[in-house]
Each structure stands twice: as structure tokens, then as C-alpha cells.
Amino acid sequence: MNSIFLSLTFVYIIGLLFFLNGFLLTRRVILQNSTSTIPSSVPIEFNQVILVVIDALRYDFIKPNKDSINSNYLNQMPFIQELLETKSKQSILLRLIADPPTTTLQRLKALTTGTLPTFIDISYNFIGYEIEEDNILNQLKANSYQRNLSLLGDDTWLALYPNIQFKDLYVYPSFDVHDLDTVDNGILKHLWKVIGDTRHEQLSFIIAHFLGKFNFVQVKQSDEKFSVQMIARKFFSSV
């Protein structure tokens, strides 16, 4: 009996070690940043770049679905299908399958550094930490084609990049789960002004990070102003 117990204990320990080694991975951070410069002979195609991030906006929320499926979340954004059909050379819809953890901080880290976060990184989601490895924001500031950076919305970006000097900064706390209005309404209040003010500058990069209130695309007609589709229409018409 004791030998069976010891054998099972040994097997459990080996299994636990395999699990910890495979699931709780560690990663090496390369602190060397790229110092390559863009040749001046390379033309600038876009003076103004706008990155819009909408938390938890699922792919099937916006993907046109031609099947006759009666669902509250399918085909609620015909404007996206309209863009794909009428501006096929300027628009594309791609599906991204993200590895866990899919919390905000880890996704932003992956988005801006091009690296894959490990699952243990989820513990940093509520405390944040500065990203020291090479990333797109530092490159935009250090490159010979320096861009003025503007940030609106989720304040998680400031935890990751506290030393970035933003030309326009309108951020709001993002961890109040009962507040669906402050962050998104704050972006809408300032976004169009920031776009207008930086439109004629030499180079600008604007980040607008919505918390996801607008993911509720099945809204009443009276709440049309709060839908993703309205934001998309106004955004593309203004740019």
C-alpha cells in the first residue's frame, strides 16, 4: 500500500513539474533596441496614423455573416461590410487568435513589442510595469521621422510607457467595472479635436483605446450615438 502511494506521489510530482515547466514559462527580455534609421529617400506615405483599440470586440461581432442565423450579435455592423465591398483596396478584415493571457496589459505589450507574453504575466495586469524592450512607441519617437504621439482612453498605456511624452493626453482609469461611460465618452469628447489639430502637422500618431462599451452593438435606436457603427462611420468620414 505504501509503495503504491509513493509511486502515485512520485507520478503527481513529475506531472506537476512538467506542467509548471510548460505552462508557467519564463522569457528573456532583450534590452537592445534597434538603432537602424529609415533612409531619407524613403517617402512618407501617411502623415497621420490613427490606431483605434476596442477592448473585447470579438471577430464575429463585425464579420459579415450571410447565413440566415437569427442572432443578436451577427450582422449588426453593416458599415464594415460596406467598407470591405466599396473600399476593398483600403480595407481588410483579419482574424487574430491570441494566446493567453488575453488581459489588456499583456495584449498591449504584445501589440507594441511584437513579443508573446507568458501566462505568469497576468499577475502584472493590475499593477503595470514599464516596458524596457524595443517597442513601436519608442521607435516612433527615436526614429529620424519622429512622430508626435497622442493618447486617449485607457490609462494602462501610461503604466507601460511612463516616459513617453504625449503631445495630447486624455486618459482615464480603466478598472472600474461599473463605469461604462467615462473612458469612452472622454475619447469621443477629445478625439475629433485631436485629429483636427494634428492633421496638418508633419507627422502624428494617435492612439484611441476604447474600453468596450461600444461592443454592445445591439442597441436601441435612441442609443444609436453609442454604437460602434456610429463611431466607425464618423471616424472614417472624418479621416
C-alpha positions as CSV (number, residue, x, y, z in Angstrom):
1,M,0.0,0.0,0.0
2,N,2.8,2.4,0.9
3,S,4.6,1.6,-2.3
4,I,1.5,2.4,-4.4
5,F,1.1,5.7,-2.5
6,L,4.7,6.6,-3.0
7,S,4.5,5.7,-6.7
8,L,1.4,7.9,-7.2
9,T,3.0,10.7,-5.3
10,F,6.1,10.5,-7.5
11,V,4.0,10.5,-10.7
12,Y,2.0,13.5,-9.4
13,I,5.2,15.4,-8.7
14,I,6.7,14.6,-12.1
15,G,3.4,15.7,-13.7
16,L,3.4,18.9,-11.7
17,L,6.9,19.7,-12.8
18,F,6.1,19.2,-16.4
19,F,3.0,21.4,-16.0
20,L,4.9,24.2,-14.4
21,N,7.7,24.0,-16.9
22,G,5.3,24.1,-19.9
23,F,2.6,26.4,-18.6
24,L,4.4,28.9,-16.4
25,L,7.0,29.8,-19.0
26,T,9.7,32.4,-18.5
27,R,11.0,34.6,-21.2
28,R,14.2,36.5,-21.7
29,V,13.9,40.2,-22.3
30,I,16.3,41.6,-24.9
31,L,17.1,45.2,-23.8
32,Q,18.9,46.1,-27.0
33,N,16.9,48.4,-29.1
34,S,17.1,48.8,-32.8
35,T,19.2,51.7,-33.9
36,S,18.5,51.4,-37.7
37,T,17.2,54.5,-39.4
38,I,14.9,54.9,-42.3
39,P,16.7,56.3,-45.3
40,S,15.6,59.8,-46.2
41,S,15.0,58.7,-49.7
42,V,12.0,56.6,-48.5
43,P,8.9,58.7,-48.9
44,I,6.3,59.1,-46.1
45,E,3.1,57.6,-47.3
46,F,0.9,58.8,-44.4
47,N,1.5,61.9,-42.3
48,Q,-1.2,61.0,-39.7
49,V,-1.7,57.4,-38.3
50,I,-4.6,56.6,-36.0
51,L,-4.7,53.4,-34.0
52,V,-8.1,52.6,-32.6
53,V,-8.3,49.8,-30.0
54,I,-11.7,48.5,-28.8
55,D,-11.4,46.1,-25.9
56,A,-13.2,42.7,-26.3
57,L,-14.5,43.4,-29.8
58,R,-15.0,39.9,-31.0
59,Y,-14.3,39.0,-34.6
60,D,-17.8,37.5,-35.1
61,F,-19.3,40.8,-33.9
62,I,-18.1,42.6,-37.0
63,K,-17.7,39.8,-39.6
64,P,-20.4,39.9,-42.2
65,N,-22.4,36.7,-42.0
66,K,-24.5,35.7,-45.0
67,D,-26.1,32.7,-43.2
68,S,-29.7,33.0,-42.2
69,I,-28.9,32.8,-38.5
70,N,-31.1,34.9,-36.2
71,S,-28.7,36.2,-33.6
72,N,-28.4,39.4,-31.6
73,Y,-24.8,40.0,-32.4
74,L,-24.4,38.9,-36.0
75,N,-24.7,41.4,-38.9
76,Q,-25.1,44.4,-36.6
77,M,-22.4,46.4,-38.3
78,P,-23.3,46.6,-42.0
79,F,-20.9,49.6,-42.3
80,I,-18.0,47.2,-42.0
81,Q,-19.3,45.1,-44.9
82,E,-19.9,48.3,-46.8
83,L,-16.3,49.3,-46.3
84,L,-15.0,45.9,-47.4
85,E,-17.0,46.0,-50.6
86,T,-16.7,49.6,-51.6
87,K,-13.1,50.2,-50.5
88,S,-11.6,46.8,-50.9
89,K,-8.1,48.2,-51.6
90,Q,-8.1,50.3,-48.4
91,S,-9.8,47.9,-46.0
92,I,-9.2,44.3,-44.9
93,L,-10.8,42.2,-42.1
94,L,-8.4,39.7,-40.4
95,R,-9.0,37.3,-37.6
96,L,-6.4,37.1,-34.8
97,I,-6.3,34.2,-32.4
98,A,-4.5,35.4,-29.3
99,D,-2.6,33.2,-26.9
100,P,-3.4,33.5,-23.2
101,P,-3.3,35.6,-21.2
102,T,-5.7,37.9,-23.1
103,T,-5.9,40.6,-20.4
104,T,-5.4,44.2,-21.6
105,L,-1.9,44.9,-20.4
106,Q,-0.5,41.7,-22.0
107,R,-2.3,42.3,-25.3
108,L,-0.9,45.9,-25.4
109,K,2.6,44.5,-24.7
110,A,2.3,42.0,-27.5
111,L,0.8,44.6,-29.8
112,T,3.6,47.2,-29.3
113,T,6.6,44.9,-28.9
114,G,5.8,42.0,-31.2
115,T,6.5,39.5,-28.5
116,L,4.4,36.8,-26.8
117,P,3.7,37.4,-23.1
118,T,3.8,34.4,-20.8
119,F,0.8,33.3,-18.6
120,I,2.5,34.4,-15.4
121,D,2.4,38.0,-16.8
122,I,-1.3,38.1,-15.9
123,S,-0.2,38.9,-12.4
124,Y,1.0,42.3,-13.6
125,N,-2.3,43.3,-15.2
126,F,-3.4,45.3,-12.2
127,I,-0.1,46.9,-11.2
128,G,1.5,47.5,-14.5
129,Y,5.2,47.9,-15.3
130,E,7.4,49.8,-17.7
131,I,8.3,48.1,-20.9
132,E,12.1,48.3,-21.4
133,E,12.4,46.2,-24.5
134,D,12.2,47.5,-28.1
135,N,8.8,48.7,-29.0
136,I,7.0,50.7,-31.6
137,L,6.3,53.8,-29.5
138,N,10.0,54.4,-28.6
139,Q,10.9,53.8,-32.3
140,L,8.3,56.4,-33.4
141,K,10.0,58.9,-31.1
142,A,13.6,58.0,-31.7
143,N,13.4,57.5,-35.5
144,S,14.5,60.1,-37.9
145,Y,10.9,60.5,-38.9
146,Q,9.8,61.5,-35.4
147,R,6.0,61.5,-34.8
148,N,4.0,63.4,-32.3
149,L,2.2,60.9,-30.1
150,S,-1.3,61.4,-28.7
151,L,-3.1,59.0,-26.3
152,L,-6.8,58.9,-25.5
153,G,-8.7,56.4,-23.3
154,D,-7.4,53.5,-21.2
155,D,-4.7,54.6,-18.8
156,T,-2.9,51.2,-18.9
157,W,-0.7,52.7,-21.6
158,L,0.9,55.1,-19.1
159,A,1.9,52.1,-16.9
160,L,3.7,50.5,-19.8
161,Y,5.2,53.7,-21.2
162,P,5.6,56.3,-18.4
163,N,8.5,58.1,-20.0
164,I,6.7,58.7,-23.4
165,Q,5.9,62.4,-23.8
166,F,2.5,62.6,-25.4
167,K,1.5,65.7,-27.2
168,D,-2.1,65.2,-26.3
169,L,-3.0,63.1,-23.3
170,Y,-6.6,62.3,-22.3
171,V,-6.6,59.1,-20.2
172,Y,-9.0,57.7,-17.6
173,P,-9.0,54.9,-15.0
174,S,-10.0,51.7,-16.6
175,F,-10.6,49.2,-13.7
176,D,-13.9,50.5,-12.5
177,V,-16.1,47.7,-13.9
178,H,-19.3,49.6,-13.0
179,D,-18.3,52.6,-15.1
180,L,-19.1,52.1,-18.8
181,D,-19.1,55.7,-19.7
182,T,-16.2,57.8,-18.5
183,V,-13.4,56.4,-20.7
184,D,-15.3,56.1,-23.9
185,N,-17.1,59.4,-23.6
186,G,-13.8,61.1,-22.8
187,I,-12.3,59.8,-26.0
188,L,-15.3,61.0,-28.0
189,K,-15.1,64.4,-26.4
190,H,-11.5,65.0,-27.5
191,L,-10.8,62.6,-30.4
192,W,-12.1,64.8,-33.2
193,K,-10.3,67.8,-31.9
194,V,-7.0,65.9,-31.6
195,I,-7.4,64.6,-35.2
196,G,-8.1,68.1,-36.5
197,D,-5.3,69.7,-34.5
198,T,-2.7,67.2,-35.7
199,R,-4.0,66.7,-39.3
200,H,-1.7,69.4,-40.7
201,E,1.3,68.6,-38.6
202,Q,4.3,67.0,-40.3
203,L,3.9,63.6,-38.6
204,S,1.5,62.3,-35.9
205,F,0.4,59.1,-34.3
206,I,-2.9,58.9,-32.4
207,I,-3.9,56.1,-30.1
208,A,-7.6,55.9,-29.1
209,H,-8.3,53.0,-26.7
210,F,-12.0,52.3,-26.0
211,L,-12.9,50.1,-23.1
212,G,-15.6,48.2,-25.0
213,K,-18.9,49.8,-24.0
214,F,-19.3,50.1,-27.8
215,N,-19.2,46.4,-28.1
216,F,-22.9,46.3,-27.2
217,V,-23.8,46.7,-30.9
218,Q,-27.4,45.6,-30.4
219,V,-28.7,48.9,-29.1
220,K,-32.0,50.7,-29.2
221,Q,-32.5,53.3,-31.9
222,S,-32.4,56.0,-29.2
223,D,-28.9,54.9,-28.2
224,E,-27.6,54.9,-31.8
225,K,-25.0,57.5,-30.8
226,F,-23.4,54.9,-28.5
227,S,-23.0,52.2,-31.1
228,V,-19.7,51.0,-32.6
229,Q,-21.2,51.5,-36.1
230,M,-21.8,55.2,-35.5
231,I,-18.3,55.7,-34.2
232,A,-16.9,53.9,-37.3
233,R,-19.0,55.9,-39.7
234,K,-18.0,59.2,-38.1
235,F,-14.4,58.2,-37.8
236,F,-13.9,57.1,-41.4
237,S,-15.8,60.2,-42.7
238,S,-13.5,62.5,-40.7
239,V,-10.3,60.9,-41.8
